[in-house]
Amino acid sequence: WMVGGDGWAYDIGFGGLDHVLASGQNVNILVLDTEGYSNTGAQISKATPTGAVMKMAAGGNSAKKKDLGAIAMMHENAYVASVSLSADVGQTVKAFREAEAYTGPSIVIAYATCVDWGHRAGDKAMVMQQVQAVESGYWPLYRYHPEKVGKDGSNGFELDNRRISDSAMQTFLNNENRFTSLQRTSPEHAKVLQGAMVDDANFRHEHRKRLSMSDEDLLEYLKKAMGEQVTGDRVTILYGSDTGTSEIVAKNFQFEMKRRGMRAKCMAFNDISIADLAEEKKILAVVATAGQGEMPKSAVKFWQEMEPFLENAPADYLAETQFAVFGMGDSSYVFFNEAAKKVDEAFEKLGATRIMPLGLGDDQHAARYDTELEEWTPDFYDNIEAPEPPQELGAPSHLVEILAPGPETQKLLSPYVPHGSKPVKMTLKRSTVPEGYERDIDHFEFDLTGSGLPCYGQGDSLGLWPSNEEEQVQIMLQALNLKGDEVLRLQPVDSNRSVPLPEVITARALFTEVLDIGGWPKRRFYEMLKLSATDEAEKAQLQHICSREGKGEYNACMEESYTYAELLQKFPSARPSVGQLLDYIPDIKPRLYSIASSSRLRGEDTCHLCIIKNEWTATSGRNRVGLSTRWLSEVEPGKEGLACHGTVHPSAVTMPETHETPLVMVALGTGIAPMRAFIEERAAAKRDGEVCGDMALFFGARNRAEYSYEQEFDDYQKEGVLQHIILALSREQKEKIYVTHRLQQEKQLVYDLIHEKHGNLYLCGPGGAVPPQVRKAVIDAIRDCGKHSQEYAEKYVEEMQINGRYNVEAW
């Protein structure tokens, strides 16, 4: 990375920057645009906007701001992005990721607010400035991908802020001293110069807006502008996204519709006005939920316009429009898919015709939102009478070349390091259950010294990258007629990966360390096999599995837990290339495990985990084991320790600000892990002389053998750290007793700690019926022990959830 300011990039160093872009080398450039020589006291530069007062331009700058991004795009070989961090964090992160992934020169131009500009609200207004600059249309958000030019009619340009506001522009100009000083001293001159700046910003925005459109969309846009009638059936896909996942799903829908020969347009909710909604004949909305039921960032402005409109809107406003909404949420939150529900209700209230029932994707499902999406999508396409997809495989996104064996080829190889991982060392692995026990539960210890990982906190997880089972790797290699020692060169041709693949790797390493060949294939993998199969019987079977009538057989394959490798073995005539497999088999993702230790007690370089082996029986009766826990069961740290790839994942739970807050901890099985971390943290605080609130542990398992850390917890109870231990060991007596029974039996304790002493509750363990049953037990305790109404008790628990006092981690 080269990092510099605008004085260098736009002005005195521009020739060098231009030379670097023209060189074609794989170099990333970050320009921090403060729109003037901020290090020399706000001297004018070629980045200074028209009408701004700065040194050497006391009467206002009369020249236009240089369009550095447009010049960079003229090279046609460089990735170019314009970003404003506070205006759109997701777009900024995406730009940096794409710049990193692009093989060739890249330049990211960042709006960098400067104290020399002056602002009515002082230097704390920098976030506001970054937002207003984008909303007004003064500062653009875009990304230019040279590798996409000419592919599927694309010119490679994506505009990320389509809608701008005249009122935001006026607010922007009236808040910064560099503009208002000229308005005070020479109002007419300011009106001329700053009016020209506004006109130029609008002109450039209109140019970029048209540049970002496909030929089809541009033709329609120009027809509308000329007052002509627009005809033709099209699906408009609107997305509301915070982290980018909903946007990806929306764009996948657009890609699939175009692949089927349909017209489809994809845009953020914020990029469409309510006035334009009625012109859309078919709308598919993909909506995430932010925080506690709020609209995601790319739908906030849309909803701010929609809410007041709904109050007096005509009931038939969208009478000519059909709609479907798919929500992407997490049922562990109080307001599950709330944003999607609001959008769905709004379309219905405005008289639109429903295509599909509201889809509710849930991150708590085994395959996250994909579980529901896979059920919902085929019916959606059927209901809009979409054409069948073309029965041919598209070109792979990577060219895969087998290099000639020899010493020179071997020099190109290097150990694979997963993107975002850091080196950690497993130092200890020991069983916490008796030898021969029916389930394997192990305690692990890791040394994080020198890893570069941040110090972990309570509730955080350690992510580990596992390796595939050797048997699965062999099945894959045999299916592809490979030995494993072949050296492959992977060259991206049309890749949209945010994380690039290694350029050179052996076939064995690719299928062992990179691709998740032991995972459960989605429907699209079966469709790819159907198109690859040469045997008529196999092709017919795959055709049936992929059809609506074959849903039962598809589900049977899922229940049998076939892996990607095993499906290639099951359908041997389907021989996709390695390049095609790169597009259909996901990368191995880190598996996250709740940390079972406190960095305050153990030290920030020591991390503990408690993990149960994930085993199940497939419908055929064969034993199946999860990828990561199978890998963990096979490895041994030895005397020197075992090198692993790891990462620390921040907690999704909220911890109290002080240790005086009581904690009610409900743990099932290895859900004991984060509770041990909480207890250790309290122990360290108590030993340091801090005042600590009471802690109550409700632990549920089959047998006492599964009560990991029993001796430790007994010692903490004697020390006065852990006041209450209530066990629910379901198989230790005649009648089954579960943790929810114990909560009902200990209502007074729950009420005192939660309601009277304002404590927090933490639940960790398997999902299903347990989380709602625990919630009911807490509501019952508040109602019965406090003599409160049912409505009050339910509202109290809901407020706990909203305020971070009621935390659930379920799987």
Secondary structure by P-SEA (a helix, b strand, c coil): ccccccccccccaaaaaaaaaacccbbbbbbbccccccccccccccccccccccccccccccccccaaaaaaaccccbbbbbbbccccaaaaaaaaaaaaacccbbbbbbbcccccccccccccaaaaaaaaaaaacccccccccccccccccccccccccccccaaaaaaaaacccccaaaaaacaaaaaaaaaaaaaaaaaaaaaaaaaaccaaaaaaaaaaaaccccbbbbbbbbbbbccaaaaaaaaaaaaaaaaabbbbbbbccccccccccccccbbbbbbbbccccccccccaaaaaaaaaaaccccccccccccbbbbbbbbccccccaaaaaaaaaaaaaacccccccbbbbbccccccccccccccaaaaaaaacccccccccccccbbbbbccccaaaaaaccccccccbbbbbbccccccccccccbbbbbbbbbccccccccccccbbbbbbbbccaaaaaaaaaaacccccbbbbbbbccccccccccccccaaaaacccccccccccaaaaaaaaaacccaaaaaaaaaaacccaaaaaaaaaaacccaaaaaaacccccccaaaaaaccccccbbbbccccccccccccbbbbbbccccccccccbbbbcaaaaaaacccccccbbbbbbbbbbbcccccccccbbbbbbbccccaaaaaaaaaaaaaaaaacccccbbbbbbbccccccccaaaaaaaaaaaccccbbbbbbcccccccccaaaaaaaaaaaaaaaccccbbbbbbbccccccaaaaaaaaaaaaaacccccaaaaaaaaaaaaaacccccccc
